């Protein structure tokens, strides 16, 4: 049976065998930003499980850009070298390796969720936090320093250097994290950006720093490799970032050589009010795809094979990104193929277990 879910898709020189993406999911399991055996098994098992694209979690472009001390990083060569065998394993098992590059902004210097999730002081291995404006995320979060123009310049440079290391490690898709209330989203949202200079105020000004990052990354990244951007299409809060602004932003991303917009939402402020349900974020991907003419990824409570197929076959998005469902079921793609009547090849080591 022919399906959209199990059809290939090409971005620049990279062909992805199906439309199933392992969404970046923080594991909070690194030391000094260095990936280890946990990341090999976590990412590698999803490649074995049949996903077309496996994206490594939000990876800090600088030490101060991490959410927690346990985040992955790619600001030095030791981290880059540790990624290489993981990337090679993903490729060997037929998936495309991707990485999400990130700076956590005012959400930096927090404890991992299972360690309480609160802001860390310097005495607790915390660090100085930077953001567009000096507004703390939560009462238990550190108050950030407002970034100077030199800080912004350094941050842009950090994204470029991280891109070069990611390419050297063998990653074939780069995704920039501009969602969920982290630094680049903080520049975009009027709720978190109250600057009075050329990086704040109007939509054009609020988009400036994120677009400068895109320009830097696109300059460093070989032209035959694709660039994705994850956005929060709305803040789910009055006076915040919203879908019309996301559409305007996506138009600028397209002009600058971004190949896909990964459409998530929320995360900027604690007082957000989200109406959650199966596929609740798919309309954002649909609207941006239609209005901008750019490929989009749909995310959010996508759990069933037919649900994923319907999103794609109806033209609402070009790819589906699964997160928690792939934590529960690493081999979801193999079972989804069976449900949709697709005879998918299993890894030869597992073929004797395939349901014929």
Secondary structure, 3 states (H helix, E strand, C coil): CCCCCCCCEEECCEEECCCEEECCCCCCCCECCECCHHHHHHHHHHHHCCCCEEEEEEEECCHHHCCCCCCCECCCHHHHHHHHHHHHHHHHCCCEEEEEEECCHHHCCECCHHHCCCECCHHHCCCCCEECCCCCCCCCCCCCEECCHHHHHHHHHHHHHHHHHHHHHCCCEEEEEECCCCHHHHHHCCCCCCCCCCCCCCHHHHHHHHHHHHHHHHHHCCCCCEEEEEEECCCCCCCCCCHHHHHHHHHHHHHCCCCEEEEECCCCCCCCCCCCCCCCCHHHHHHHHHHHCCEEEEECCCCCHHHHHHHHHCCCCCEEEECHHHHHCCCHHHHHHHHCCCCCCCCCCCHHHCCC
